Amino acid sequence: MAETHVLFVEDDDVIREALQLTLERDGFAVTAVPDGLAGLEAFRADRPDVALLDVMVPGLDGVSLCRRIRDESTVPVIMLSARADSIDVVLGLEAGADDYVTKPFDGAVLVARIRAVLRRFRHSRAVVAGPDGTSGPSAEPAAGPDGTLRFGDLEVDTGGMEVRRDGRPVPLTPTEMRLLLEFSAAPGTVLSRDRLLERVWDYGWGGDTRVVDVHVQRLRVKIGQARIETVRGFGYKLIR
C-alpha cells in the first residue's frame, strides 16, 4: 500500500522538523515547507493526501492557502492554531478546513486526528446513523427507486454521492457530504452537536462544537439557509 502523503506548512523550524519526524515514524510520507507560497507550489506539484497548515505562516497565510487549496481540491485540510479561542480557528473552518488542532498538541493526538479525517475522506460512502441514534450498524436512509432522497428543491443521491439543488449540482467536500447524510438519514429529527461530532468527525471522546457550527453554516450556504433549522440548546435538524 502506498504511503499516505502529508503536506505540512509550518514556519517554526523546531516544530516543523520535530513533527515531520513524528509523522514519518508513524508511516506517513511528509513534504514540509516553511511558508504558504511554498506550500501552494508543493500542493500543486505533489497532490498530497492531506494538508496540515499552520495559520500564521509568511508569504501566504494558512487561511488563504486553505482557500486556494479548496478552490482546486476536496483534499482534507487540518489547520493548526496557537490559540483555542482565536478567530483564526473559525476563519480556517470557514475557508474550507475539515478540522483544526490547537497548539501545543501531543503528536499522538495529531496523528489520530489525521487518520480520522482521512477515514472520512476515503469512506464518504460509509453508512450513516439511523433515526434511532444507535451507535451500532446504521440503517441506510429510505430513498426513492432511483436512490435519491428529496427535500423540497434539494436532491441527495446516496448512491452516486451527488447533491443537486433546483436540478443544479452542489459541490460538497467529503465532510460536508457526511454531515448532510447524517441529516438526510433522520429528517425532522434534532441531532445534537455531540452526536454529529461522533458520527461525522469520529470524535467519540468529544471535541469543540465550533467545528460543527461552522460546517453547518457552510452547508446552509450551499443547500439553502432555511433547509437546516437550529433548535436552540439542542442542535440542528433538516427540514423535510
GISULBEL-V461903 format. One line per field, one symbol per residue. ss: DSSP state (A for helix, B for strand, O for the rest). phi: phi as a letter, one per 40 degrees, with the letter a starting at -180 (. if undefined). psi: psi as a letter, one per 20 degrees, with the letter a starting at -180 (. if undefined). Layout:
ss = ???
phi = ???
psi = ???
This chain:
ss = OOOOBBBBBOOOAAAAAAAAAAAAAOOOBBBBBOOAAAAAAAAAAAOOOBBBBBOOOOOOOAAAAAAAAAAAOOOBBBBBBOOOOOAAAAAAAAOOOOBBBBOOOOAAAAAAAAAAAAAAAAOOOOOOOOOOOOOOOOOOOOOOOOOBBBBOOBBBBOOOOBBBBOOBBOOOOAAAAAAAAAAAAOOOOOBOAAAAAAAAOOOOOOOOOAAAAAAAAAAAAAAOAAABBBBOOOBBBBOO
phi = .ccccbcbbaccdcccccccccccccgccbbbbcaccccccccccbfccabbbcccbcgacccccccccccbabdcbbcbbcbcccccccccccchccaabcccbcdcccdcccccccccccbccccbccccgcccdcccccbcdcgbcbbgcbbbccccfbbbbfgbcbcbcdcccccccccccacgccbcccccccccbgcccgicccccdccccccddcbhdccbbcbdgbibaccc
psi = pqqppppoopiogggghghggghhhjjqppopqirhghggghghhhmrhqpopqgnqrforhghhgggghhiqjqpppqpqiphjqhhggggghijqhrqpqqqqphhggghhghghhggghlijqqrqrhijqiapqqqqorahjjpppncjppooigilqpqpkipqopqrhghghghhgghhmpipppqhgghgghgjkmijrapihhggghggghghhiphihpppnpigcqqpp.
